Every structure is written in structure tokens, then in C-alpha cells.
Amino acid sequence: MTLRRILLASGAIVIAVLVVVALMLRHYTSSRYVVKSLQQKLGPDYRVAIESSHYDLFSQTFYANGVAVVEDTLSHGPRPDGGRRRSWSSYELPAVAVRGVNLWELKRGSIIADEFRFERPVVKVFLDRKTPSKHPGPRRMPHEVLMASDSRVRIGTVKIIRGDIEYGEQSLTGVRPGTFRFGDFYLTMRNFGNDRARMPSPCVIDVRTRLANSGLLNATFNYDLSSDVTKLNYHAVMGKMDARGLNSLLMNIKGIRIEEGTIDSLRADIRVHGDNATGTVWIPYHKLKFTVLDKATYKQDMNDKFATFMSARTTRDSNPEDDGDPVTMVQVQRRRAPNVSLMKFVWETVRQGALMAVGAPEPPG
């Protein structure tokens, strides 16, 4: 579950990079013009603010401070035109530096830079599942979109230093959105672009963060952006975490409240080739107890009590069940459906392994 949230957050960072690119293209004009121009492009749902920006010609470095692209309202309801948006992203970027950027190439449509650096960014991502996707049907993979772009892209490194990321999701049947926080978020992405001649090695994304300010997670993704088929390997390791830290998300999205339990650690090693994923998931935990409840009232009716009783009989409350036994390592195999995005596929594969370890059935959809 958490890996998908990380990927969604990483996707939001890519949008932040594009916002900064737009800012660089307009840096010769007044900040008032930049704000007005960006706000027109983003639409009425956002407000834009920029404290200062300048370009050092000698070092070819662009600096910006106090960049904010924030929703105009915290309510995620219908828009004034009667429609609904499926997702939102807001950014507060206190300090941005782009090193080794050639503004002449940028004006010609190429995004070429040695490093994008974001310090202490605050990112909020929201997904409303009650709103249908505007892009039904088969999904294009990120590397396919990048390689098909008319713009030449070559970025040596993207760094995020001590970010704070909040993910929110409104379920199809829920009343309130579930939320989850990634504290102390550090990301280093190397070798991102579509210039095959200059970027022969895969894109590597290293993430370090604390889930719900508790479990320390380290994840590494190796993604071959120049391949014709999807080639992605990822490795994730998480430290000890109080499972109740997941309740702010699970209670509102799944109608499940974890009463007690500790996730001792987690390790996932997955290889994706084409539409197939294979690998292992290893997740020792103990004394896991949960309650099925109503998402709106957080109370139980007879159906919820029966579901809780049956789940307790069919799931394992610990892995290993006895202290002297080895931890069960789950082998996973999964095939991506054409309408499933890469982010969702990564999440579903790890979720499949975790549910197999617990002995719980996989939810539909």
C-alpha cells in the first residue's frame, strides 16, 4: 500500500520540476507576471506565489525562494463548472536550485540540467475515487510517454531534502478522506531523461522516509527508461512500525481499524519485465488485531461484527505464528492488466505479497 503512495508522491515531484521549468522560462520578467502567467495555466483552483528568483549566468544556476502552488480551497468537492477533479497536488517550495541549466536550450524546448534541488518542500496529493478517470482504457507506461515527447530531457540528478508529503484519498463509499504522511522525505533520482545517446544507464530512484512518522522506509527503484518494454526492479526495506499508524488511512478507505499489532520489518524484492512482475515479500509482524467498522460512524453493526469474527478466524495474527518458527517469505507473481498504471501495478504486487503473508483475501478492483 505505502509503495504506491510513494510513487504518487514522486509523480507530484515531477510536476514540481515542470513548475520550476516554467518559472525559469519567465524569470526575466517581473514576479507579478510570472505569478499571473502560471496561474492562468493552472486554472482557478490554484493560487501561485513567488518570493524571489534569479539566474547566475557564471555558474548557470537558477535560484528561487518561496515558491508556492497551493489549492485555493481545502474542500475537494464539485468545481464551479459542475465537474469534478479526480486528483489535486499542492506544493510549497521554500528553496529551489537548478544547477547547470542552459536557458538558451530551455527556450528551444529542451530541459537539460545537472541538478534540480528542492529543500524542505511540502507536497500534498489528493485522489478522489468517486470521480471517474478521464483516461479510461489501456495505460501508457512512463517511459513510453517520456520517449515519445518532442522535448529533449536530460536531468542528471533530482534531490529532495527533508520534505514533508501528505497523501489523501477519498474512497468510493467513504465519507471522509483517508490520509497518510511521509515525514523526513529524502529522494535522489539520477539519470532521468529521454536522450538515449547521453543516458545509457537506467534511472535510479532512492527514497528514504518515515511512514506516519514511525517506520523508517528505504526503497530503491531501477527503471530502464530507454527500453521498448517495461524494465523495472525495486527493493524496499522498512523498519519496525506500530501498525496503528495506518488507521488514519484504513479507517476511512477500507473501514478497518487496527486495534493492536507491530510490523517488525518488511522487505520486498520485485522485478518487472513487460507486463509481468515476480519476486518475494518478507514481512514479520506480531499480535495483529483489527476491527471491521462503518466508515461514517466508526461503529459496528451485526454485519461488521460478523466480518470481524470471520477475519480473525481466517487470518494469521503473527508471522511467524510461533517464535521458534522461520518467517514466511512469500513468492509473488502478477500480470498487469492493460488499464492498470505502472504505479498501481507496483503497489498491487507488494500488496499481494503482504496479504498472502497475513492470509487475507485480496480486495476486488
C-alpha positions as a Python dict, from the first residue, in 0.01 Angstrom:
ca = {
    (1, 'M'): (0, 0, 0),
    (2, 'T'): (267, 250, 103),
    (3, 'L'): (484, 200, -207),
    (4, 'R'): (205, 321, -429),
    (5, 'R'): (170, 634, -217),
    (6, 'I'): (544, 695, -254),
    (7, 'L'): (517, 663, -632),
    (8, 'L'): (225, 904, -642),
    (9, 'A'): (427, 1148, -435),
    (10, 'S'): (724, 1104, -670),
    (11, 'G'): (493, 1181, -962),
    (12, 'A'): (393, 1502, -788),
    (13, 'I'): (762, 1594, -764),
    (14, 'V'): (792, 1558, -1143),
    (15, 'I'): (511, 1815, -1173),
    (16, 'A'): (702, 2039, -932),
    (17, 'V'): (1002, 2016, -1166),
    (18, 'L'): (782, 2130, -1456),
    (19, 'V'): (652, 2423, -1248),
    (20, 'V'): (1012, 2531, -1185),
    (21, 'V'): (1091, 2493, -1557),
    (22, 'A'): (800, 2726, -1636),
    (23, 'L'): (934, 2969, -1376),
    (24, 'M'): (1283, 2964, -1533),
    (25, 'L'): (1141, 3038, -1877),
    (26, 'R'): (980, 3356, -1740),
    (27, 'H'): (1245, 3466, -1492),
    (28, 'Y'): (1347, 3774, -1693),
    (29, 'T'): (1002, 3925, -1640),
    (30, 'S'): (856, 4059, -1318),
    (31, 'S'): (744, 3817, -1048),
    (32, 'R'): (393, 3958, -1083),
    (33, 'Y'): (385, 3849, -1448),
    (34, 'V'): (523, 3505, -1361),
    (35, 'V'): (253, 3453, -1098),
    (36, 'K'): (-21, 3568, -1335),
    (37, 'S'): (106, 3352, -1620),
    (38, 'L'): (138, 3034, -1412),
    (39, 'Q'): (-200, 3090, -1250),
    (40, 'Q'): (-365, 3118, -1590),
    (41, 'K'): (-210, 2788, -1697),
    (42, 'L'): (-304, 2605, -1375),
    (43, 'G'): (-660, 2735, -1363),
    (44, 'P'): (-882, 2893, -1095),
    (45, 'D'): (-835, 2613, -840),
    (46, 'Y'): (-481, 2724, -754),
    (47, 'R'): (-303, 3029, -625),
    (48, 'V'): (63, 3093, -703),
    (49, 'A'): (320, 3287, -501),
    (50, 'I'): (692, 3354, -560),
    (51, 'E'): (911, 3550, -319),
    (52, 'S'): (1220, 3582, -538),
    (53, 'S'): (1418, 3422, -821),
    (54, 'H'): (1738, 3491, -1011),
    (55, 'Y'): (1977, 3326, -1258),
    (56, 'D'): (2354, 3324, -1208),
    (57, 'L'): (2497, 3330, -1560),
    (58, 'F'): (2852, 3248, -1447),
    (59, 'S'): (2754, 2923, -1268),
    (60, 'Q'): (2449, 2855, -1488),
    (61, 'T'): (2242, 2814, -1173),
    (62, 'F'): (1883, 2922, -1119),
    (63, 'Y'): (1761, 3004, -767),
    (64, 'A'): (1408, 3054, -638),
    (65, 'N'): (1268, 3108, -290),
    (66, 'G'): (917, 3092, -151),
    (67, 'V'): (756, 2920, -450),
    (68, 'A'): (405, 2803, -369),
    (69, 'V'): (138, 2643, -587),
    (70, 'V'): (-146, 2583, -344),
    (71, 'E'): (-512, 2493, -380),
    (72, 'D'): (-747, 2784, -338),
    (73, 'T'): (-972, 2578, -110),
    (74, 'L'): (-933, 2274, 112),
    (75, 'S'): (-1273, 2132, 14),
    (76, 'H'): (-1243, 1861, -251),
    (77, 'G'): (-1593, 1891, -386),
    (78, 'P'): (-1754, 1985, -719),
    (79, 'R'): (-1597, 2261, -924),
    (80, 'P'): (-1790, 2580, -1009),
    (81, 'D'): (-1848, 2449, -1362),
    (82, 'G'): (-2028, 2142, -1222),
    (83, 'G'): (-1747, 1898, -1292),
    (84, 'R'): (-1518, 1718, -1051),
    (85, 'R'): (-1144, 1676, -1048),
    (86, 'R'): (-1005, 1332, -968),
    (87, 'S'): (-674, 1447, -820),
    (88, 'W'): (-505, 1754, -674),
    (89, 'S'): (-146, 1840, -595),
    (90, 'S'): (-20, 2138, -395),
    (91, 'Y'): (342, 2245, -347),
    (92, 'E'): (531, 2472, -115),
    (93, 'L'): (894, 2500, -222),
    (94, 'P'): (1090, 2719, 23),
    (95, 'A'): (1423, 2686, -159),
    (96, 'V'): (1489, 2565, -515),
    (97, 'A'): (1818, 2550, -702),
    (98, 'V'): (1872, 2425, -1058),
    (99, 'R'): (2240, 2379, -1138),
    (100, 'G'): (2394, 2351, -1485),
    (101, 'V'): (2088, 2471, -1673),
    (102, 'N'): (2124, 2629, -2018),
    (103, 'L'): (1848, 2885, -2061),
    (104, 'W'): (1904, 2902, -2438),
    (105, 'E'): (1835, 2528, -2471),
    (106, 'L'): (1540, 2568, -2237),
    (107, 'K'): (1386, 2835, -2458),
    (108, 'R'): (1423, 2598, -2754),
    (109, 'G'): (1219, 2335, -2568),
    (110, 'S'): (1493, 2116, -2416),
    (111, 'I'): (1506, 2050, -2041),
    (112, 'I'): (1876, 1993, -1972),
    (113, 'A'): (2025, 2041, -1625),
    (114, 'D'): (2282, 1885, -1397),
    (115, 'E'): (2068, 1900, -1083),
    (116, 'F'): (1729, 2006, -951),
    (117, 'R'): (1741, 2054, -574),
    (118, 'F'): (1435, 2108, -350),
    (119, 'E'): (1490, 2184, 19),
    (120, 'R'): (1211, 2134, 275),
    (121, 'P'): (929, 2101, 22),
    (122, 'V'): (574, 2043, 145),
    (123, 'V'): (367, 1841, -101),
    (124, 'K'): (2, 1742, -70),
    (125, 'V'): (-155, 1486, -303),
    (126, 'F'): (-525, 1401, -308),
    (127, 'L'): (-711, 1133, -507),
    (128, 'D'): (-1092, 1118, -533),
    (129, 'R'): (-1201, 770, -640),
    (130, 'K'): (-1564, 884, -667),
    (131, 'T'): (-1466, 1073, -980),
    (132, 'P'): (-1413, 856, -1291),
    (133, 'S'): (-1080, 876, -1467),
    (134, 'K'): (-1068, 1097, -1776),
    (135, 'H'): (-831, 849, -1939),
    (136, 'P'): (-1004, 509, -1945),
    (137, 'G'): (-864, 221, -2145),
    (138, 'P'): (-504, 100, -2184),
    (139, 'R'): (-241, 295, -1990),
    (140, 'R'): (88, 413, -2137),
    (141, 'M'): (393, 347, -1925),
    (142, 'P'): (600, 646, -1800),
    (143, 'H'): (900, 556, -2020),
    (144, 'E'): (672, 540, -2326),
    (145, 'V'): (540, 891, -2258),
    (146, 'L'): (890, 1026, -2195),
    (147, 'M'): (1043, 872, -2507),
    (148, 'A'): (755, 993, -2724),
    (149, 'S'): (797, 1354, -2606),
    (150, 'D'): (907, 1614, -2860),
    (151, 'S'): (1117, 1783, -2591),
    (152, 'R'): (1469, 1663, -2520),
    (153, 'V'): (1502, 1587, -2148),
    (154, 'R'): (1827, 1518, -1966),
    (155, 'I'): (1848, 1575, -1591),
    (156, 'G'): (2147, 1440, -1404),
    (157, 'T'): (2001, 1442, -1054),
    (158, 'V'): (1681, 1546, -874),
    (159, 'K'): (1718, 1584, -498),
    (160, 'I'): (1459, 1637, -227),
    (161, 'I'): (1595, 1732, 115),
    (162, 'R'): (1379, 1681, 423),
    (163, 'G'): (1043, 1701, 253),
    (164, 'D'): (701, 1653, 407),
    (165, 'I'): (443, 1475, 195),
    (166, 'E'): (78, 1412, 277),
    (167, 'Y'): (-137, 1174, 76),
    (168, 'G'): (-518, 1182, 93),
    (169, 'E'): (-770, 954, -73),
    (170, 'Q'): (-1148, 958, -93),
    (171, 'S'): (-1284, 606, -136),
    (172, 'L'): (-1587, 517, -347),
    (173, 'T'): (-1806, 456, -42),
    (174, 'G'): (-1632, 659, 228),
    (175, 'V'): (-1747, 983, 387),
    (176, 'R'): (-1412, 1128, 489),
    (177, 'P'): (-1080, 1100, 303),
    (178, 'G'): (-811, 876, 445),
    (179, 'T'): (-475, 1043, 497),
    (180, 'F'): (-117, 926, 529),
    (181, 'R'): (203, 1119, 591),
    (182, 'F'): (561, 1069, 477),
    (183, 'G'): (785, 1261, 719),
    (184, 'D'): (1156, 1337, 667),
    (185, 'F'): (1123, 1257, 299),
    (186, 'Y'): (1453, 1235, 110),
    (187, 'L'): (1470, 1146, -260),
    (188, 'T'): (1757, 1122, -507),
    (189, 'M'): (1670, 1048, -869),
    (190, 'R'): (1962, 1002, -1108),
    (191, 'N'): (1982, 980, -1485),
    (192, 'F'): (1633, 1098, -1581),
    (193, 'G'): (1568, 1173, -1945),
    (194, 'N'): (1499, 1057, -2299),
    (195, 'D'): (1836, 1117, -2463),
    (196, 'R'): (1945, 758, -2535),
    (197, 'A'): (2292, 860, -2654),
    (198, 'R'): (2375, 1051, -2336),
    (199, 'M'): (2193, 833, -2079),
    (200, 'P'): (2291, 468, -2135),
    (201, 'S'): (2228, 351, -1777),
    (202, 'P'): (1889, 310, -1602),
    (203, 'C'): (1721, 582, -1398),
    (204, 'V'): (1778, 515, -1027),
    (205, 'I'): (1540, 649, -760),
    (206, 'D'): (1642, 626, -395),
    (207, 'V'): (1381, 713, -131),
    (208, 'R'): (1419, 742, 246),
    (209, 'T'): (1125, 842, 462),
    (210, 'R'): (930, 773, 780),
    (211, 'L'): (582, 630, 732),
    (212, 'A'): (333, 807, 960),
    (213, 'N'): (640, 946, 1144),
    (214, 'S'): (718, 591, 1256),
    (215, 'G'): (852, 315, 1032),
    (216, 'L'): (1175, 407, 853),
    (217, 'L'): (1149, 303, 487),
    (218, 'N'): (1430, 280, 232),
    (219, 'A'): (1338, 197, -127),
    (220, 'T'): (1539, 185, -449),
    (221, 'F'): (1388, 171, -799),
    (222, 'N'): (1595, 93, -1111),
    (223, 'Y'): (1396, 189, -1420),
    (224, 'D'): (1527, 148, -1776),
    (225, 'L'): (1365, 448, -1944),
    (226, 'S'): (1511, 371, -2289),
    (227, 'S'): (1373, 16, -2312),
    (228, 'D'): (1092, -66, -2553),
    (229, 'V'): (930, -286, -2286),
    (230, 'T'): (892, -206, -1917),
    (231, 'K'): (1205, -297, -1720),
    (232, 'L'): (1186, -205, -1353),
    (233, 'N'): (1349, -359, -1046),
    (234, 'Y'): (1274, -235, -696),
    (235, 'H'): (1389, -318, -347),
    (236, 'A'): (1224, -187, -30),
    (237, 'V'): (1313, -232, 337),
    (238, 'M'): (1111, -96, 628),
    (239, 'G'): (1194, -92, 999),
    (240, 'K'): (971, -150, 1298),
    (241, 'M'): (634, 26, 1296),
    (242, 'D'): (324, 39, 1514),
    (243, 'A'): (54, -91, 1279),
    (244, 'R'): (-199, 152, 1429),
    (245, 'G'): (-19, 427, 1239),
    (246, 'L'): (-209, 306, 931),
    (247, 'N'): (-551, 381, 1085),
    (248, 'S'): (-582, 737, 950),
    (249, 'L'): (-582, 579, 606),
    (250, 'L'): (-750, 241, 662),
    (251, 'M'): (-1050, 356, 871),
    (252, 'N'): (-1177, 597, 606),
    (253, 'I'): (-1079, 399, 295),
    (254, 'K'): (-1132, 35, 395),
    (255, 'G'): (-1349, 55, 708),
    (256, 'I'): (-1081, -128, 909),
    (257, 'R'): (-935, -18, 1242),
    (258, 'I'): (-618, -185, 1369),
    (259, 'E'): (-657, -233, 1744),
    (260, 'E'): (-302, -352, 1808),
    (261, 'G'): (-5, -502, 1631),
    (262, 'T'): (353, -435, 1532),
    (263, 'I'): (512, -465, 1190),
    (264, 'D'): (863, -579, 1284),
    (265, 'S'): (1005, -515, 937),
    (266, 'L'): (931, -551, 567),
    (267, 'R'): (1144, -647, 269),
    (268, 'A'): (1030, -662, -91),
    (269, 'D'): (1236, -754, -399),
    (270, 'I'): (1039, -730, -722),
    (271, 'R'): (1139, -748, -1090),
    (272, 'V'): (907, -618, -1362),
    (273, 'H'): (963, -720, -1724),
    (274, 'G'): (696, -622, -1971),
    (275, 'D'): (361, -680, -1805),
    (276, 'N'): (487, -943, -1560),
    (277, 'A'): (614, -897, -1205),
    (278, 'T'): (790, -1163, -998),
    (279, 'G'): (969, -1150, -665),
    (280, 'T'): (949, -1200, -290),
    (281, 'V'): (785, -1021, 3),
    (282, 'W'): (903, -1082, 361),
    (283, 'I'): (700, -921, 642),
    (284, 'P'): (737, -1038, 1003),
    (285, 'Y'): (471, -895, 1238),
    (286, 'H'): (302, -995, 1563),
    (287, 'K'): (-21, -955, 1761),
    (288, 'L'): (-217, -806, 1473),
    (289, 'K'): (-582, -746, 1566),
    (290, 'F'): (-829, -539, 1369),
    (291, 'T'): (-1198, -447, 1364),
    (292, 'V'): (-1430, -404, 1065),
    (293, 'L'): (-1650, -96, 1113),
    (294, 'D'): (-1868, 161, 940),
    (295, 'K'): (-1662, 427, 758),
    (296, 'A'): (-1902, 706, 850),
    (297, 'T'): (-1979, 636, 1218),
    (298, 'Y'): (-1675, 422, 1315),
    (299, 'K'): (-1927, 190, 1484),
    (300, 'Q'): (-2021, -174, 1422),
    (301, 'D'): (-2349, -329, 1318),
    (302, 'M'): (-2409, -706, 1318),
    (303, 'N'): (-2258, -745, 970),
    (304, 'D'): (-1940, -567, 1078),
    (305, 'K'): (-1913, -783, 1390),
    (306, 'F'): (-1958, -1099, 1184),
    (307, 'A'): (-1694, -983, 933),
    (308, 'T'): (-1453, -913, 1220),
    (309, 'F'): (-1516, -1257, 1367),
    (310, 'M'): (-1464, -1437, 1036),
    (311, 'S'): (-1148, -1237, 956),
    (312, 'A'): (-999, -1330, 1292),
    (313, 'R'): (-1056, -1698, 1212),
    (314, 'T'): (-901, -1691, 864),
    (315, 'T'): (-605, -1452, 905),
    (316, 'R'): (-280, -1501, 1094),
    (317, 'D'): (-219, -1260, 1380),
    (318, 'S'): (159, -1314, 1370),
    (319, 'N'): (430, -1409, 1122),
    (320, 'P'): (587, -1635, 1235),
    (321, 'E'): (299, -1777, 1437),
    (322, 'D'): (546, -1925, 1690),
    (323, 'D'): (864, -1751, 1800),
    (324, 'G'): (1077, -2051, 1708),
    (325, 'D'): (945, -2077, 1353),
    (326, 'P'): (1101, -1904, 1050),
    (327, 'V'): (929, -1603, 896),
    (328, 'T'): (718, -1694, 593),
    (329, 'M'): (863, -1548, 273),
    (330, 'V'): (601, -1511, 3),
    (331, 'Q'): (671, -1565, -367),
    (332, 'V'): (465, -1330, -582),
    (333, 'Q'): (372, -1344, -950),
    (334, 'R'): (141, -1093, -1109),
    (335, 'R'): (44, -979, -1458),
    (336, 'R'): (-53, -621, -1533),
    (337, 'A'): (-392, -557, -1689),
    (338, 'P'): (-385, -309, -1982),
    (339, 'N'): (-581, -43, -1790),
    (340, 'V'): (-355, -53, -1480),
    (341, 'S'): (-89, 215, -1443),
    (342, 'L'): (268, 128, -1351),
    (343, 'M'): (229, 290, -1008),
    (344, 'K'): (-78, 86, -931),
    (345, 'F'): (89, -231, -1060),
    (346, 'V'): (386, -185, -825),
    (347, 'W'): (151, -131, -532),
    (348, 'E'): (-73, -426, -620),
    (349, 'T'): (226, -662, -644),
    (350, 'V'): (359, -574, -297),
    (351, 'R'): (5, -572, -154),
    (352, 'Q'): (-50, -922, -293),
    (353, 'G'): (258, -1047, -107),
    (354, 'A'): (159, -877, 219),
    (355, 'L'): (-196, -1016, 206),
    (356, 'M'): (-67, -1365, 128),
    (357, 'A'): (158, -1342, 437),
    (358, 'V'): (-138, -1236, 654),
    (359, 'G'): (-370, -1492, 496),
    (360, 'A'): (-625, -1231, 392),
    (361, 'P'): (-813, -1232, 59),
    (362, 'E'): (-721, -971, -200),
    (363, 'P'): (-988, -698, -236),
    (364, 'P'): (-1157, -658, -575),
    (365, 'G'): (-1055, -379, -809),
}
